[in-house]
Amino acid sequence: MKSILTPTDFSEQSINAFKYALSIAKLSKSKVILLHVYQIPVVPADVPVSIDYVQLEKENQNALIAFEAQLRQKLNYTIELECIAKWGFVTDEINNVVHEKSIDLIVMGITGAGKLGELLIGSNSTSVIKNIDCPTLIVPINAKFKGVQSIALATDLEKIKHGHALSQIKKIIKLFNSKLMILNVIDPSEIPDFQKAVSGINLENTFGEIEHSFHLQGNNDIIYGINDFIDNNNIDMLIMLPKKHSLFSILFKESKTKKMAFQTHIPLLAIHE
């Protein structure tokens, strides 16, 4: 890992995500890029006002630099860091920076009290996870970096592909020197099929040299099943693989009540296959 991107809107949530990113950067000896995406002021068509785009960019860049200087003085970090201010749509500009700077990891904050399922709906985090092919770590406001001893990979064991995603997971596990707990939440009446058995064998071969274990969690509600496993096993980070018709998509399709029930104080890492 060489570069970490942390978008900021100067909120407490984004500051907390930045702190988490700093801890990872220190551990991985990575560079951090602090990105602020701003909007062009909307001026009514009948108002004769011209916008100085150059001056607007300069003001936002200077504001970001001053913001970072305050954080550096307060947090006393020495890692390499670059500040970038760009105008446009958040997801588009994050994607541009990911490609321009060869970003390895995006670290973002979310608002509220950790109701992840609800908060991801319609948010910038959702858009980034769905549309940008870069590992993205979503950090709840109350999450503090205290090491990552245990990581849970929540998977439905449906047609898991070898390659990029599993390779990224192995790198993360080795970086934190974590143990991996592979979780499959199933309906108590479900009988595992052949495809899931094959996927389990493939995962066993992939993570053979890493400390890992497999766990079947019986629960007819997948979201509650994941919550219970996190609470009962002292999980520090949850990994999911967003893809069409995947376990991850449940977060965006379940009823509002169930989305609100998906509460977590731990970071969620989304990695595309």
C-alpha positions as CSV (number, residue, x, y, z in Angstrom):
1,M,0.0,0.0,0.0
2,K,1.5,3.3,-1.1
3,S,-1.3,5.9,-1.2
4,I,-4.5,6.5,0.9
5,L,-7.2,8.9,-0.2
6,T,-9.3,10.6,2.5
7,P,-12.1,12.9,1.3
8,T,-13.1,15.6,3.8
9,D,-15.9,18.1,4.2
10,F,-14.3,19.5,7.4
11,S,-16.9,17.6,9.5
12,E,-16.2,15.7,12.7
13,Q,-17.0,12.5,10.8
14,S,-14.4,13.2,8.1
15,I,-11.8,14.2,10.7
16,N,-12.4,10.9,12.5
17,A,-11.9,9.0,9.2
18,F,-8.7,11.0,8.6
19,K,-7.4,10.0,12.0
20,Y,-8.1,6.4,11.2
21,A,-6.3,6.8,7.8
22,L,-3.3,8.3,9.5
23,S,-3.0,5.2,11.7
24,I,-3.1,3.0,8.6
25,A,-0.6,5.2,6.8
26,K,1.8,5.1,9.7
27,L,1.6,1.3,9.8
28,S,1.9,0.9,6.0
29,K,4.3,3.8,5.4
30,S,1.8,5.3,2.9
31,K,1.2,8.8,1.7
32,V,-2.2,10.3,2.5
33,I,-4.0,12.5,0.1
34,L,-6.6,14.8,1.7
35,L,-9.3,15.7,-0.8
36,H,-12.0,18.4,-0.5
37,V,-14.6,18.6,-3.2
38,Y,-16.5,21.8,-3.4
39,Q,-19.5,23.1,-5.3
40,I,-19.8,26.1,-7.5
41,P,-22.3,28.6,-6.0
42,V,-25.6,28.6,-7.8
43,V,-26.5,32.0,-9.1
44,P,-29.9,32.8,-10.4
45,A,-29.9,33.4,-14.2
46,D,-31.3,36.9,-13.8
47,V,-28.6,38.0,-11.4
48,P,-25.6,39.6,-13.2
49,V,-22.8,38.0,-11.2
50,S,-19.7,36.5,-12.6
51,I,-17.9,33.7,-10.8
52,D,-14.1,33.8,-10.6
53,Y,-13.4,30.1,-10.8
54,V,-9.6,30.5,-10.4
55,Q,-10.2,32.6,-7.2
56,L,-12.7,30.1,-5.9
57,E,-10.3,27.2,-6.4
58,K,-7.6,29.2,-4.7
59,E,-9.8,30.0,-1.7
60,N,-10.8,26.3,-1.3
61,Q,-7.3,25.1,-1.6
62,N,-6.1,27.6,1.0
63,A,-8.9,26.6,3.3
64,L,-8.0,23.0,3.0
65,I,-4.3,23.7,3.6
66,A,-5.2,25.7,6.7
67,F,-7.5,22.9,7.9
68,E,-4.7,20.3,7.5
69,A,-2.2,22.6,9.3
70,Q,-4.6,22.7,12.3
71,L,-4.9,18.9,12.3
72,R,-1.1,18.5,12.0
73,Q,-0.6,20.8,15.0
74,K,-3.2,19.0,17.0
75,L,-2.4,15.4,16.1
76,N,1.4,15.8,15.6
77,Y,1.8,13.5,12.7
78,T,4.8,13.4,10.3
79,I,3.6,11.3,7.4
80,E,3.8,12.5,3.8
81,L,0.5,14.3,2.9
82,E,-0.9,16.2,-0.1
83,C,-3.9,18.5,-0.1
84,I,-6.2,18.7,-3.2
85,A,-9.3,20.9,-3.6
86,K,-11.4,20.3,-6.7
87,W,-14.9,21.4,-7.7
88,G,-17.4,19.0,-9.1
89,F,-19.4,16.0,-7.9
90,V,-17.9,14.1,-5.0
91,T,-17.9,10.6,-6.5
92,D,-16.6,11.8,-9.9
93,E,-13.7,13.7,-8.3
94,I,-12.8,10.9,-6.0
95,N,-12.7,8.6,-9.0
96,N,-10.5,11.0,-10.9
97,V,-8.0,11.3,-8.0
98,V,-8.0,7.5,-7.5
99,H,-6.8,7.1,-11.1
100,E,-4.5,10.2,-11.2
101,K,-2.7,9.3,-8.0
102,S,-2.9,5.5,-8.1
103,I,-4.8,5.3,-4.9
104,D,-4.7,1.9,-3.0
105,L,-7.3,2.7,-0.3
106,I,-10.1,5.2,0.2
107,V,-11.0,6.0,3.8
108,M,-14.3,7.8,4.4
109,G,-16.5,8.8,7.3
110,I,-20.2,8.5,7.7
111,T,-22.6,10.6,9.8
112,G,-24.9,9.7,12.6
113,A,-24.7,7.0,15.3
114,G,-23.4,4.1,13.3
115,K,-26.7,3.0,11.7
116,L,-24.7,1.8,8.7
117,G,-27.4,0.3,6.6
118,E,-29.5,3.4,6.7
119,L,-26.7,5.9,6.4
120,L,-25.2,4.3,3.3
121,I,-28.5,4.8,1.5
122,G,-28.2,7.7,-0.9
123,S,-24.9,8.9,0.6
124,N,-21.6,9.6,-1.0
125,S,-20.3,6.4,0.6
126,T,-22.8,4.4,-1.3
127,S,-21.9,6.0,-4.5
128,V,-18.2,5.5,-4.0
129,I,-18.6,1.8,-3.1
130,K,-20.9,1.1,-6.0
131,N,-19.1,3.1,-8.7
132,I,-15.4,3.2,-7.9
133,D,-13.2,0.1,-8.2
134,C,-10.9,0.8,-5.2
135,P,-11.0,-0.7,-1.7
136,T,-13.1,1.7,0.4
137,L,-13.1,1.8,4.2
138,I,-16.2,3.3,5.8
139,V,-15.4,4.6,9.3
140,P,-18.2,5.2,11.8
141,I,-17.9,8.3,13.9
142,N,-17.1,6.4,17.1
143,A,-14.6,4.0,15.6
144,K,-11.0,4.6,16.9
145,F,-7.9,2.8,15.6
146,K,-6.7,0.4,18.3
147,G,-5.2,-2.2,16.0
148,V,-7.1,-4.7,14.0
149,Q,-6.9,-8.1,15.7
150,S,-9.9,-9.8,14.2
151,I,-11.4,-9.3,10.8
152,A,-14.7,-10.8,9.7
153,L,-15.3,-11.5,6.0
154,A,-19.1,-11.7,5.6
155,T,-19.9,-13.7,2.4
156,D,-22.8,-15.6,0.9
157,L,-20.3,-18.1,-0.6
158,E,-21.9,-17.5,-4.0
159,K,-19.4,-17.8,-6.9
160,I,-16.5,-16.2,-5.1
161,K,-13.8,-15.4,-7.6
162,H,-10.1,-15.8,-7.1
163,G,-8.0,-12.8,-8.0
164,H,-8.1,-9.1,-7.0
165,A,-10.5,-9.0,-4.1
166,L,-9.0,-12.0,-2.2
167,S,-5.5,-10.8,-2.9
168,Q,-6.4,-7.4,-1.4
169,I,-7.9,-9.1,1.7
170,K,-4.7,-11.0,2.2
171,K,-2.7,-7.8,2.0
172,I,-4.9,-6.2,4.6
173,I,-4.7,-9.1,7.0
174,K,-0.9,-9.2,6.7
175,L,-0.7,-5.5,7.2
176,F,-2.6,-5.6,10.5
177,N,-1.4,-9.1,11.4
178,S,-5.0,-10.0,12.0
179,K,-6.9,-13.3,12.2
180,L,-9.6,-13.8,9.6
181,M,-13.1,-15.1,10.5
182,I,-15.1,-16.1,7.4
183,L,-18.8,-15.7,8.1
184,N,-21.7,-17.2,6.2
185,V,-25.1,-16.3,7.7
186,I,-27.7,-18.9,6.7
187,D,-31.3,-19.6,7.3
188,P,-31.4,-22.4,10.0
189,S,-33.5,-24.5,7.6
190,E,-31.0,-24.0,4.7
191,I,-28.9,-26.9,3.5
192,P,-25.5,-25.8,2.0
193,D,-25.4,-26.5,-1.7
194,F,-22.5,-27.8,-3.9
195,Q,-21.5,-24.3,-5.1
196,K,-21.0,-23.0,-1.5
197,A,-19.0,-26.1,-0.7
198,V,-16.7,-25.4,-3.7
199,S,-16.4,-21.7,-2.6
200,G,-15.4,-22.8,0.9
201,I,-12.7,-25.0,-0.5
202,N,-11.4,-22.2,-2.7
203,L,-11.3,-19.8,0.3
204,E,-9.5,-22.5,2.3
205,N,-6.8,-22.8,-0.4
206,T,-6.5,-19.0,-0.7
207,F,-6.1,-18.2,3.0
208,G,-4.2,-21.4,3.8
209,E,-1.1,-19.7,5.2
210,I,-3.2,-17.1,7.2
211,E,-4.8,-17.7,10.6
212,H,-8.4,-18.1,9.7
213,S,-11.6,-19.9,10.6
214,F,-15.0,-20.6,9.0
215,H,-18.3,-19.8,10.8
216,L,-21.9,-20.6,9.9
217,Q,-24.3,-18.3,11.7
218,G,-27.9,-19.5,11.8
219,N,-30.3,-16.6,11.5
220,N,-33.2,-16.0,9.3
221,D,-32.2,-12.4,9.1
222,I,-28.8,-11.9,7.6
223,I,-28.3,-8.4,8.9
224,Y,-29.0,-9.3,12.5
225,G,-26.9,-12.4,12.1
226,I,-23.9,-10.3,11.1
227,N,-24.5,-8.0,14.0
228,D,-24.6,-10.8,16.5
229,F,-21.4,-12.3,15.2
230,I,-19.6,-8.9,15.4
231,D,-20.7,-8.4,19.0
232,N,-19.9,-11.9,20.2
233,N,-16.5,-12.2,18.6
234,N,-14.9,-8.8,19.2
235,I,-14.5,-8.1,15.5
236,D,-12.5,-5.0,14.7
237,M,-13.3,-4.7,11.0
238,L,-15.9,-6.1,8.6
239,I,-15.2,-6.9,5.0
240,M,-17.8,-7.3,2.3
241,L,-17.6,-7.8,-1.4
242,P,-20.1,-5.6,-3.2
243,K,-21.4,-7.1,-6.4
244,K,-24.7,-7.6,-8.1
245,H,-27.1,-9.9,-6.2
246,S,-24.6,-10.2,-3.3
247,L,-25.0,-10.2,0.4
248,F,-23.8,-6.5,0.4
249,S,-26.8,-5.5,-1.8
250,I,-29.1,-6.5,1.1
251,L,-28.1,-3.3,2.8
252,F,-29.7,-1.3,0.1
253,K,-32.8,-3.4,-0.5
254,E,-34.1,-4.3,3.0
255,S,-36.8,-2.3,4.7
256,K,-35.9,0.8,6.6
257,T,-36.4,-0.9,9.9
258,K,-33.9,-3.6,9.0
259,K,-31.4,-1.0,7.6
260,M,-31.6,0.9,10.9
261,A,-31.0,-2.4,12.8
262,F,-27.6,-2.8,11.1
263,Q,-25.6,-0.9,13.6
264,T,-21.9,-1.1,14.0
265,H,-19.1,0.7,15.7
266,I,-16.5,-0.9,13.5
267,P,-15.2,0.1,10.1
268,L,-16.6,-1.6,7.0
269,L,-14.2,-2.4,4.1
270,A,-15.7,-2.9,0.7
271,I,-13.6,-4.6,-1.9
272,H,-14.8,-5.2,-5.5
273,E,-14.1,-8.6,-7.1
